[in-house]
Amino acid sequence: MARKELKFLKDNFHTEYFTIHEDSFNILEKWRGYYQNLFLEMNTDNSVSPFVDVKKIGGFCIDLAHYQVAKTKNSQEYHYVFQKNKTLNYFGCNHLNGYSYKKNTDLHTIRSLKDFDYLKTLPLFIFGKIIALECNNSISEQLKFKNYVGKILNQLFQG
């Protein structure tokens, strides 16, 4: 995305969160003035680029299913994120999709509400203020997911 596109979205729609990936740190300069609006979604390749420095940007956009995959694999991404757990302001937003325990992978087409049950096992520090549902299901199905996930999150944060 060009800097002028970020400006347009921020000015016209008050967008606060833009997701970037690890390779974006090589071109970070082009988004000068918007660093605090950029949030890093980690890759899932068991490697963290040496250019990644979350202190330079707004923080993390933790893809919750990716985190579950990384945790299960005990990957470098998992350790990079986990070591930042004491810095709560790093965890600004999330992507939410389903998770398959059988395949240890994220699911973008949800077949069962149980595909969200992995959320019950995640540490509270990774949840941000904004959670964006990232799936291919219909809007009516997504509304059901929202209610189900809302109940899980209420239990997590109240219990």
Beta strands, then each sheet from edge to edge (+ up, - down):
strand 1: 18-20
strand 2: 38-40
strand 3: 59-63
strand 4: 91-96
strand 5: 98-100
strand 6: 105-107
strand 7: 130-133
sheet 1: 1+ 2+ 3+ 4+ 7+
sheet 2: 5+ 6-
end
